[in-house]
């Protein structure tokens, strides 16, 4: 059971439907505690929403996910910065510039294509991902050897799929 650090009052327990994200939430809360940060209901709700998400989410989508009583937009923005600083989330972007966040703990970041018509991410083929990751790791190592620290990267593709309209429909389909 999760509890506040100051009062030991229990927070709302995770439901069975949230089981997929509970391991992520527990690991993330542990990392925040180790950093000496407070565990708040808002942070638990946001981590749970991120843990359940199948794709990166914008701040506005997170706000809708936690509901009106969850937390305000400023709290979400600040929480995402804290989560990012502690390696809990990874930032990415939509083609229109919208900032997105997704959970990240130990796994290497996925490489994807963002489809401009459907506003969805599609992961790259496994073999391509291995090649890309190898090249990026070599470049990061070279930068470290040149004296750079805190080396990171953001690598995204934005594309339009042939035969798909701007509304995400296959050619010949209509709404």
C-alpha positions, 0 to 999 in steps of 0.5 A: 500500500502506498502512503504519504511520507509525512502522515503515513495516510494511505493513498488510493490503492491501484486497481486490478486494471492498473496492474500493468503499471504498478511495477513501474509506479513502485520503481518510480516512487522508489527512485523519487524517495531515494532522491529525497522527493515527496510522494504526492497523490498527483505524482502517483496519479501521473505515474500510473497514467504513464504506466498504463499508456500505450503511446507517449502522452501530452501534458493535456492528455495526462491532465484528461487522464487523471481527471478534473480532481487530479491536478492542474496543468502547472503541477503536471508540467513541473512533475514531468520535469522532475520525472525527466530529471530522475530518468522516469520519463522520456520526452518526445514530440509530435510533428506539430511540436507538441511535447510528449512524455512516456515512461522509461526506466531501464529499457533503451529508448524505442525508435519510431516513425510518427505518422503525420496523418494518423498522429500515431507512432510506429516502432521501427523494425527490430534490425533497423533499431539495433543498427541505429542504436549501435551507431548512436552509442558509438557517437555518444562514446566519441562525444564522451571521449572528447570531454562532453558529459551528460550526453543524451539524444533525441532521434525521431522520424516524421513521415507521411505514409503513401496512400493515406489521406491527411485524415488517416484514411486509406486511399478510396475510403471516406468518412 
